[in-house]
Amino acid sequence: MAYVDGYVVPVPRDRLEDYKQTARMAGAIWKEHGARESVECVGDDVPHGELTSFPRAVQLKENEVVVFSWVIYDSREQRDAVNAKVMADPRFKEWEKNLPFDGKRMFWGGFVPFMGL
């Protein structure tokens, strides 16, 4: 059964191209270490809800956009092994030093698909 890690992050609009460049690099690193797929999406229709919403979840500021991403793996066990390799990869450590977003407002989680994959 597949496994999916999902991420939501606020990105300053003036750093969006930097984010895209680093996301492409990070996605390639994940895939090189065994992930099936890495997908990045820039918010287009992301309303600010009264109680909950993507903007509320990341404390979105006026000059930011929400990015929603996910990485697909073969299993939870494979995900854990891939992430261990990524975290030890010197390219990831360099990428992590220059994040074009506020990582403190990012959130993520692992999910077991029940439909579609």
Buried (B, 14 or more C-beta within 10 A) or exposed (E): EBBBBBBBBBBBEEBBEBBBEBBEEBBEBBBEBBBBBBEBEBBEEBEEEEEEBBBEBBEBEEEBBBBBBBBBBBEBEBBEBBBEBBEEBEEBEEBEEEBBBBEEBBEEEBEEEEEEE
